[in-house]
Amino acid sequence: MRRAMAGRSASAGEAPISAQDVERFRRDGAIVLRGVLDGDQVAGLAAGVDRNLADPSELAIRTESSDGPGAFFEDFCNWQRIDEFERTIRSAPLAAVAGTLTGATEVRLFHDHVLVKEPGTTAKTPWHQDQPYYCIDGTQNVSFWIPLDPVPREATLEFVAGSQAGGTWYMPRSFVEESPMVFDPGELEEVPEIEADREAHEILGWELEPGDAVAFHMLTLHAAAGSRSRRRAFSLRLLGDDITFGPRPHRTSPPFPGLERELDAGEPMDHPLFPVLWRAPEG
């Protein structure tokens, strides 16, 4: 069994967001938070990404561009072995933000995710949702996308505003082969052709600086273009009270091998892999 999060015990914290942020998140499924991480936290994540690139885990994927010099690297679930990730997850106010956005009384870590697009990476990240790739059910969840380099508007993450509101799950497909994952073919609806009629949708996206973060619901449709410059990002997935274990018939992304032997379907994610980061203040 992997070790639980070290350091101080989970405690209440103040979320540096407004009531308007909460309203927008629940309506649109995505908001931008300016300066939510300080310089030391950004530097810590950047150092952690350097360590991760130098020593990838067995889950790491590197995809070379087929028509240029770029490459896309991603890796998952490294907080247990990269101290800079753990320290920032613990010190940053992101868990408190997630609790406030979702109305949860307790917030757990689900997993971390490193995404690096090297200069000249032309490949786009296609429109998709996050939650159908995962082994969780429930609605109280937040993904944070945290840039470690300046991100211009044309290379940023984009979202279809309100796409999470109906609770629809779309078929998760691998980004390269575009083969169905997690669910059997035909079991879920296909992702709508957003690019075919962008004007029919309210598409959100923001120019970002290190220290900023985008918070979004795991059912919000999102995508990203290629990048002319290096674009390092750290993502953090957090879970609220109503999230339960949802074993799938196929391999999830990321996988948690053997978890089905320790948690039953529909059971809360009370497990050392998913430590509590924040609890709401009493009273």
N, C-alpha and C positions, 0 to 999 in steps of 0.2 A: 504494500500500500504506500502511495506517495504521502509525503509529510503534509501536515496542515500548515496554514499560514502562521509564520512566527511573528513575534513582536507583541505589542500591547493587545489586550482583548478588545473586541468590537465595542464601540461606544457611539453615543449620539454625536452628531456634528451639525454645523450650520451649512445649509445649502445656499451658495451665492447666486440665487436666481429669484425672479419676481413672480407674482401671481400671473402676469401676462405671459411669461415664459411657460408656465404650467398650462395655461389655457391654449396657447399655440401648439404645444407638444401634443396635447390630447386631441386637438382639432386636426392639425396638419401631419402629425406623426414624425416631425423632424424640426429641430430648432438649432440655431447657432449660439454658442456661449463664448463670449469674448474674454480672453485673459483668465480662464478658469484654472489654469496651471501656472505656477510661478517659474522663474528662470531655472532654479535648481531642479525642479521636477522635470522640466523639458530636457535639461542636460542629462539627468539620470536616465530618462527613457532613451535618449540618443545613444548614450554609452551602452545601454542594454541592447539596443538594436545592433550596434557594432559587434558586441559579443555574440549575439544570435547569428549574425551573418558569418562570423568566423567559426562558429561551432553550432551548426544547425541540428535540430532534433530529427528523430526518425519520421516526423510528420511533415518536415519541410518540403516545399515544392519550388523548383526554379524552372521558369519557362523562358527560353530564349526567343527573342523576336525573330520571325521568319523573314522580315523584309527590312531590317535595320540593325543598329548596334545595341538596341535596348534589351532588357530582360526584366522579368517580374518574379520576385521572390516573396513567398509567404511561409509562415510557420505559426504553430499553435501551442498553447499550453506550456509555456516556459517559465511561469512565475516561480515554480518550485526550484528552479536551478539558476535563474538569473536574478541576483539580489537587487539590481537596479529596478527591475520590474516590480518586485515585491514591495520595495520601499516606497515607490511612487504610488502604487495601488493603495497602500496603507495611508500615505500622508495626504494625497490629493482629496478634494471634497467630492469626488465623483459619486461615491456610494450614497452620500447624503443628497446629492442632486437627484440621483435615481429614485430614492425614497420619496422625495418631494414631488417629482414628476408623476410617479405612478400611484401615490397615496399608500405605498406599502409601509408597514411598521418594521420590517426587517429586510435587509438587502444582502444577498449572497453573491460571491464571485462565481461566475460560470466559467469563463476562460478568457485568456488574452490571445491576441492575434496580431502578428507583425506583417505589414505589407510594404514592400519596397518596389517602386518602379524606377529603374535606372534611366539615365538620360537617353532620349530617343525611343522610348518604349511607345510604339504606336498602337498596340493592342488595347482595345477598350474592354472594360469590365461590363458585361451585359446587364440588362435590367433583371433584377431578381429580388427576392426577400431573403432574410437570414433564417427565420425560424424553421421553415420546412427542411433545412439541412440538419437541424439539431434533434436531440433526444429529449425535448421538453415540450410540455403543454402548458397553457395558461396565458394570461394577458399582461401581467405586471412585469414588464421587462424593458430594459434600455440597452442599446448599443452606443458606445462612444467611439467616434473616429477622431483621432488626435494627430494633427500634422506636426512633423518635426522639421519641416522645411516650408518656406512660403509656398502657397498653392494659389496660382491664378485662377480666375473664374472658369476659364476654358478647360482646366485640368481637374477641377474639384469634383467631389461627390455630388450627385444630383438626386433629387427625390420627387416622387409624384405625391403632391400634397393630398392628404386624406385617404391614401390608398390602403391604409391599415384599418380604416374605420369600419368597414363591413365585415372584417374578420375572415376574409377569403384567403385560403392558402393556395399558392400556385406551385406547379411542378418544379422541384429543384433539379437543375441539370448541371453537369460538369461544364466549366467554362470553355474548355478546349474541345473535347469530343462532342459536347452538347448531348450526352447520353443521360437518361433519367437516373436520379440518385434517390436513395432513402425510401421512396415509394415506387410501386409498380406503375408501368406505363398506363396512362388513361385514368389513374386513380384520382388525380387532381387536375384542375384546369391549367392550361398553358398560360404563361406570362403574356399579357397583351403586347401588341406590337406598338410600343410607345413611340419609337423613332419614326414610324410610318405616318404619325399624325401628332407631332409634338404640340401643335396649337390647341389640340382638344384637351390638354391636361395642364394643370397648374404645376409647373416644374420649379422646384426650389434648389438653390445652390449659392454658395458664398465664397468669395475670395477669403483665404485664411492665412493666418500667421501662426508661428509656433507659440503655444500658450492657449490658443483657441481650441475649441472642441465642437463637434457636431453631435447632438444627442438624437437618436431616432429609435422608433419602435421596431421590433424585429419582424413585423409584417409590412413595414413601409417599403414600397418598391423603390429601388435605388440603382444607380449605375455610375460609371466614371469613364472619362475619356483617357487617351494616352497622355504622356507627359514629355515635353521637350527637355525639361530639367529633372534632376533627381527628386523623387518624391517619396520620403519615408513617412510612414504612418503607423501608429500604435492604436489598436482597437481593444476595447474592454467591454465584455458582455456581462451584464448584471441582472440578477433575478430577484423579484419581489415575492410577496407572501403566497400568491395563488399558483406559482409555478410548481409543476409536478413532473415526475419522471415519465417520459413517453418512449418506451422502447420501440424501435423500428425494425422492420424485416430486413433492412439492408444497412450497410455501413454508413454511419453519420459522419458529418464533417464539422468539427473534429470528432474522432471516435473516442469512446471511453470503454475499452475492452473490459469485459467482466462485470460492468456496473449492473447488468440485469440480474446478477447473482447476489447483489447486495441491496438493491432497491427494487420494490415491486412497482408495477405500473400504477400510476396515479398517486404514488407516495411522494411527500415533500422531498426536496433535494437536500436532505439532512445527511451530509456525508463529508468526510475530511477533504475531499477534492473540491468542495464548494463551501468554503468557510464564510461565516457571517462577517461582513465588513462594517455594518452600520445598523443601529436600532434607533427607532424614533424616541425622542425624549418622553419620559412618562409625564402624564398630566397635560 
